[in-house]
Amino acid sequence: MTAPTMEVHLTDADLTSALRADAERGLTADPKSLPPKWFYDARGSELFEQITALPEYYPTRTERALLQRVVGEIARLAQAEVLVELGAGSAAKTRLLLSALTAQGPLHTYVPQDVSSAALRAAVAEVAAEFPALAVHGVVSDFTDTLQTLPRGGRRMIAFLGGTIGNLVPEERRNFLTGIHDVLEPGERLLLGAGLVIDPAVLVPAYDDAQGVTAAFNRNVLHVLNHRLRADFAPEKFEHVAVWDADNEWIEMRLAATEDMTVTVADLDLTVDFARGEQMRTEISAKFRIDGLGTELAESGFTVEQVWTDPDDRFALVLATRQ
């Protein structure tokens, strides 16, 4: 068994600096907004794991079932020597890929990337124990701006699963996909998981569950600001809102102030006023059409090799090759 390794390109101080910049920019904007990555402290990650098991939240189980069905075909086509996973988290679904890629191909290295050092360290140890023949090399970084830190060498496939691509607005997606293109060599591959446009009657409850877990997850960003930037938000005074934007074809999660209030963010020396009913966007989750996704990939320098969807056409896995 090869001892797993870790490299860190993102420290806690870096995270705090990024949070300060995002909070100052978002809280002084009109309308106000915060990036969804700040949901995920330890409590936020725990809440999201609960969300993935909710009856309304179909994306995780749909993607997993689809991956189980087609993973052998993915492995046969990709013949990857190195699997790089962006936003690996606990690497739960990745075990399906690792099993198939080691059984049907020349895979010798797994490179999980995540913003959370603690989550990544645990995942690295678990995968290394389960797949002792693999070299496991964790990378702590922010995938939105540190793609260049990913290891090179070997025939690589980058996996970006979970529909996380939908959290990026179109310009961010272009920059992100172009960035992946630039770090890959011609012929290397991207495996992308993306949610598809479906009936809003099914889609909206996935982001507004009856038990209120998603509401707690949404409000958690305020707890993060309170803890990390010494803000004095009263999270219970913000209502969770989830709406389908038909023009942009994305779900928006927002927090709506239930009364007029003034919030202080001590570490930014910032005072922020909220009017009753004012909404602050905390996440988008764009859904895609197959043709549109293919166009975005082509514009970023990829050729779509294969697309798989579940029987209800709720989710897609796309294997694309870097031109």
Secondary structure, 3 states (H helix, E strand, C coil): CCCCEEEECCCHHHHHHHHHHHHHHHHCCCCCECCHHHHCCHHHHHHHHHHHCCCCCHHHHHHHHHHHHHHHHHHHHHCCCEEEECCCCCCCCHHHHHHHHHHHCCCCEEEEEECCHHHHHHHHHHHHHHCCCCEEEEEECCCCCCHHHCCCCCCEEEEECCCHHHHCCHHHHHHHHHHHHHHCCCCCEEEEEEEECCCHHHHHHHHCCCCCHHHHHHHHHHHHHHHHHCECCCHHHEEEEEEEECCCCEEEEEEEECCCEEEEEHHHCEEEEECCCCEEEEEEEECECHHHHHHHHHHCCEEEEEEEECCCCCEEEEEEEEC
